[in-house]
Amino acid sequence: MTTLLVMAAGMGSRYGSLKQMDAMGPHGETVLDYSVFDAMRAGFRRVVFVIRADFAEAFKSRTAARYGGRIEINYAYQDLHDLPEGFTVPQGRVKPWGTLHAVLAARDLLTEAFAVINADDFYGRDAFECLARFLGKENHTGPRPDHFAMVGYKIGATLSSNGGVNRGICRAQNGLLVAVEEHKGIAVEADGVCRGTNLAGAKVPIPTEAISSMNTWAFTPAILRHMSDHFTAFLEARGTSLTAESYIPDVIDSLIRNGKADCRILETDSLWFGVTYPQDRVHCQESIRQLIAAGDYEADLWKPGRDA
């Protein structure tokens, strides 16, 4: 049974509200609804939502109404205080510890191969089919324990006209990921050049054809041990920070550089769009309208009696 892990605990500081639950489709569908629908069509039979306790009741009520009886649902909680022994949350910190910590929040539920996505990004049907194939839909033996994958999108197609975005910028060779580095504030500037700030704090140019990681990953449970070790090292180095986060691309990059794993880049023709800023909502809604008009989705996605 292939599992989809959905990271839905983000605070949406730039968006200003819980975009995971914001209606985008004509019948109140969220971006997450389309992802779960596409995952079901691709053969996923279980979804694990990583959420926060402060909106758990509303989130559970909504997902149960939409997906209950269609796919197995589990929940995990990303808790700021869920840290390895010997570490504590620094006084004044309210920001979550990042996407790597979000995956670890569900570690007790991840006993089989699984895919990872963001709750507020639209990935497209083909992306989920790529993930399902890699995770063993057509190969019952599944991927090797330390052989992972990600769906890559061209950075130019993932930017917002309303402000900078954060992305993992990738280098590839022969279809395998060679390196990935998180960049913040990526945007096309007044001179027409796309730039972002790297981990060293330097603003650097980024080709719009560069492949970016959109947190669309395929993993085996072997990744959890690597993530746990990496997160402990992160806390040792930056655990007193009020804002530092540990990202999934960081551990993947480290594993690749040290020859401990490889990561295949899965090519897709899927359209990506997301909501980082409130102004992105209009573009998201229009994109969904166009997909419905093209016949990719029914207008009422969860009409009673309809299966994915």
Secondary structure, DSSP 8 states (H G I E B T S, - for coil): --EEEEE-----TTTSS-GGG---STTS--HHHHHHHHHHHHT--EEEEEE-GGGHHHHHHHHHHHHTTTSEEEEEE--TT---TT----TT--S---HHHHHHTTGGG--S-EEEEETTEE--HHHHHHHHIIIIIS-TT---TTEEEEEEEEGGGS-BTTB-EEEEEEEEETTEEEEEEEEEEEEE-TTS-EEEE-TTS-EEE--TTSEEEEEEEEE-THHHHHHHHHHHHHHHHHTT-SS----HHHHHHHHHHTTS-EEEEE------EE-SSTTHHHHHHHHHHHHHHTTSS-SSTT-TT---
